[in-house]
Amino acid sequence: MIGTVTFDELAELMNARAGLSVDPQEMKSRPDATFADFELDSLGLLGIVAELEKRYGQPMGADAEGCKTPRAFLDTVNGTLAAAV
């Protein structure tokens, strides 16, 4: 069964794929802050999407790549994963 991507996992991916140190608790408290506020650019987000596609064996699509906030990203990714079950 496919789980859900959490703020903790997103922060871990931001570190691994974009070299950013982001506190997942800060993201949880500011889920509608933009990725730019966390210094994540579009290339970093693409790397995160690619890693999730590899990890879950499911394409995330252009919607995930276009998300501007952690909340929108997690909602999109988790919706995609739930639909694949």
PyRosetta script that sets phi, psi and omega in degrees:
from pyrosetta import init, pose_from_sequence

init()
pose = pose_from_sequence("MIGTVTFDELAELMNARAGLSVDPQEMKSRPDATFADFELDSLGLLGIVAELEKRYGQPMGADAEGCKTPRAFLDTVNGTLAAAV")
pose.set_psi(1, 139.0)
pose.set_omega(1, -179.4)
pose.set_phi(2, -85.0)
pose.set_psi(2, 131.0)
pose.set_omega(2, 178.1)
pose.set_phi(3, -84.3)
pose.set_psi(3, -163.7)
pose.set_omega(3, 177.0)
pose.set_phi(4, -113.4)
pose.set_psi(4, 150.5)
pose.set_omega(4, 176.3)
pose.set_phi(5, -82.5)
pose.set_psi(5, 131.9)
pose.set_omega(5, -176.2)
pose.set_phi(6, -108.1)
pose.set_psi(6, 171.4)
pose.set_omega(6, 173.8)
pose.set_phi(7, -60.6)
pose.set_psi(7, -37.2)
pose.set_omega(7, 178.7)
pose.set_phi(8, -61.8)
pose.set_psi(8, -46.0)
pose.set_omega(8, 179.4)
pose.set_phi(9, -65.8)
pose.set_psi(9, -39.7)
pose.set_omega(9, 178.1)
pose.set_phi(10, -62.3)
pose.set_psi(10, -43.6)
pose.set_omega(10, 178.0)
pose.set_phi(11, -62.4)
pose.set_psi(11, -39.9)
pose.set_omega(11, 177.5)
pose.set_phi(12, -62.8)
pose.set_psi(12, -42.7)
pose.set_omega(12, 178.5)
pose.set_phi(13, -66.9)
pose.set_psi(13, -36.9)
pose.set_omega(13, 177.7)
pose.set_phi(14, -62.7)
pose.set_psi(14, -36.0)
pose.set_omega(14, 177.2)
pose.set_phi(15, -70.5)
pose.set_psi(15, -50.4)
pose.set_omega(15, -174.6)
pose.set_phi(16, -68.9)
pose.set_psi(16, -39.4)
pose.set_omega(16, -173.2)
pose.set_phi(17, -97.4)
pose.set_psi(17, -22.3)
pose.set_omega(17, -177.3)
pose.set_phi(18, -125.7)
pose.set_psi(18, -1.4)
pose.set_omega(18, 177.6)
pose.set_phi(19, 70.1)
pose.set_psi(19, 24.9)
pose.set_omega(19, -178.2)
pose.set_phi(20, -103.6)
pose.set_psi(20, 139.7)
pose.set_omega(20, 175.0)
pose.set_phi(21, -100.3)
pose.set_psi(21, 105.1)
pose.set_omega(21, -176.8)
pose.set_phi(22, -121.5)
pose.set_psi(22, 131.6)
pose.set_omega(22, 177.3)
pose.set_phi(23, -79.0)
pose.set_psi(23, 118.1)
pose.set_omega(23, -179.8)
pose.set_phi(24, -60.4)
pose.set_psi(24, -30.0)
pose.set_omega(24, 178.2)
pose.set_phi(25, -66.6)
pose.set_psi(25, -35.5)
pose.set_omega(25, 176.9)
pose.set_phi(26, -66.1)
pose.set_psi(26, -41.9)
pose.set_omega(26, 177.6)
pose.set_phi(27, -63.0)
pose.set_psi(27, -40.4)
pose.set_omega(27, 178.6)
pose.set_phi(28, -62.2)
pose.set_psi(28, -37.3)
pose.set_omega(28, -178.6)
pose.set_phi(29, -80.9)
pose.set_psi(29, -17.4)
pose.set_omega(29, 179.5)
pose.set_phi(30, -131.6)
pose.set_psi(30, 57.7)
pose.set_omega(30, -173.0)
pose.set_phi(31, -67.1)
pose.set_psi(31, -17.3)
pose.set_omega(31, -179.5)
pose.set_phi(32, -102.4)
pose.set_psi(32, 6.3)
pose.set_omega(32, 170.5)
pose.set_phi(33, -67.3)
pose.set_psi(33, 150.6)
pose.set_omega(33, -178.3)
pose.set_phi(34, -76.5)
pose.set_psi(34, 158.2)
pose.set_omega(34, 174.4)
pose.set_phi(35, -60.3)
pose.set_psi(35, -31.2)
pose.set_omega(35, 176.5)
pose.set_phi(36, -60.8)
pose.set_psi(36, -34.9)
pose.set_omega(36, 176.7)
pose.set_phi(37, -61.7)
pose.set_psi(37, -28.6)
pose.set_omega(37, 177.9)
pose.set_phi(38, -97.0)
pose.set_psi(38, 8.1)
pose.set_omega(38, 177.8)
pose.set_phi(39, 68.1)
pose.set_psi(39, 23.1)
pose.set_omega(39, 176.1)
pose.set_phi(40, -93.2)
pose.set_psi(40, 123.5)
pose.set_omega(40, 178.8)
pose.set_phi(41, -97.3)
pose.set_psi(41, 178.3)
pose.set_omega(41, -175.3)
pose.set_phi(42, -64.3)
pose.set_psi(42, -34.5)
pose.set_omega(42, 177.9)
pose.set_phi(43, -67.9)
pose.set_psi(43, -38.4)
pose.set_omega(43, 175.9)
pose.set_phi(44, -63.1)
pose.set_psi(44, -40.7)
pose.set_omega(44, 178.6)
pose.set_phi(45, -65.4)
pose.set_psi(45, -39.1)
pose.set_omega(45, 176.3)
pose.set_phi(46, -60.4)
pose.set_psi(46, -40.3)
pose.set_omega(46, 177.8)
pose.set_phi(47, -63.6)
pose.set_psi(47, -38.5)
pose.set_omega(47, 178.3)
pose.set_phi(48, -66.8)
pose.set_psi(48, -43.7)
pose.set_omega(48, 178.1)
pose.set_phi(49, -60.6)
pose.set_psi(49, -44.5)
pose.set_omega(49, 179.7)
pose.set_phi(50, -60.9)
pose.set_psi(50, -41.5)
pose.set_omega(50, 178.9)
pose.set_phi(51, -65.0)
pose.set_psi(51, -42.1)
pose.set_omega(51, 178.3)
pose.set_phi(52, -65.2)
pose.set_psi(52, -38.4)
pose.set_omega(52, 177.4)
pose.set_phi(53, -62.6)
pose.set_psi(53, -41.5)
pose.set_omega(53, 177.8)
pose.set_phi(54, -66.3)
pose.set_psi(54, -46.3)
pose.set_omega(54, -176.6)
pose.set_phi(55, -63.9)
pose.set_psi(55, -41.8)
pose.set_omega(55, -174.9)
pose.set_phi(56, -102.9)
pose.set_psi(56, -5.1)
pose.set_omega(56, 178.7)
pose.set_phi(57, 62.7)
pose.set_psi(57, 32.4)
pose.set_omega(57, -175.9)
pose.set_phi(58, -139.3)
pose.set_psi(58, 126.8)
pose.set_omega(58, 175.5)
pose.set_phi(59, -65.2)
pose.set_psi(59, 137.0)
pose.set_omega(59, -179.5)
pose.set_phi(60, -92.3)
pose.set_psi(60, -23.3)
pose.set_omega(60, 176.0)
pose.set_phi(61, 81.5)
pose.set_psi(61, 172.7)
pose.set_omega(61, -176.7)
pose.set_phi(62, -67.3)
pose.set_psi(62, -25.6)
pose.set_omega(62, 179.7)
pose.set_phi(63, -59.9)
pose.set_psi(63, -42.9)
pose.set_omega(63, 179.9)
pose.set_phi(64, -65.1)
pose.set_psi(64, -39.6)
pose.set_omega(64, -178.3)
pose.set_phi(65, -67.4)
pose.set_psi(65, -22.8)
pose.set_omega(65, -177.3)
pose.set_phi(66, -96.3)
pose.set_psi(66, -0.1)
pose.set_omega(66, -178.4)
pose.set_phi(67, -66.0)
pose.set_psi(67, 144.9)
pose.set_omega(67, -177.6)
pose.set_phi(68, -107.5)
pose.set_psi(68, -15.6)
pose.set_omega(68, -176.9)
pose.set_phi(69, -132.9)
pose.set_psi(69, 156.7)
pose.set_omega(69, 176.3)
pose.set_phi(70, -57.6)
pose.set_psi(70, -42.0)
pose.set_omega(70, -179.8)
pose.set_phi(71, -60.6)
pose.set_psi(71, -48.5)
pose.set_omega(71, -179.7)
pose.set_phi(72, -61.8)
pose.set_psi(72, -40.5)
pose.set_omega(72, -179.7)
pose.set_phi(73, -63.8)
pose.set_psi(73, -49.7)
pose.set_omega(73, -178.4)
pose.set_phi(74, -65.3)
pose.set_psi(74, -38.8)
pose.set_omega(74, 176.9)
pose.set_phi(75, -61.6)
pose.set_psi(75, -43.6)
pose.set_omega(75, -178.9)
pose.set_phi(76, -66.8)
pose.set_psi(76, -49.9)
pose.set_omega(76, -178.0)
pose.set_phi(77, -63.4)
pose.set_psi(77, -46.3)
pose.set_omega(77, -178.5)
pose.set_phi(78, -68.0)
pose.set_psi(78, -32.7)
pose.set_omega(78, 174.2)
pose.set_phi(79, -65.6)
pose.set_psi(79, -40.8)
pose.set_omega(79, 177.8)
pose.set_phi(80, -63.6)
pose.set_psi(80, -44.6)
pose.set_omega(80, 179.8)
pose.set_phi(81, -65.7)
pose.set_psi(81, -39.9)
pose.set_omega(81, 179.7)
pose.set_phi(82, -66.0)
pose.set_psi(82, -37.1)
pose.set_omega(82, -179.9)
pose.set_phi(83, -69.1)
pose.set_psi(83, -23.0)
pose.set_omega(83, -177.6)
pose.set_phi(84, -80.9)
pose.set_psi(84, -13.6)
pose.set_omega(84, -177.0)
pose.set_phi(85, -75.0)
pose.dump_pdb("model.pdb")
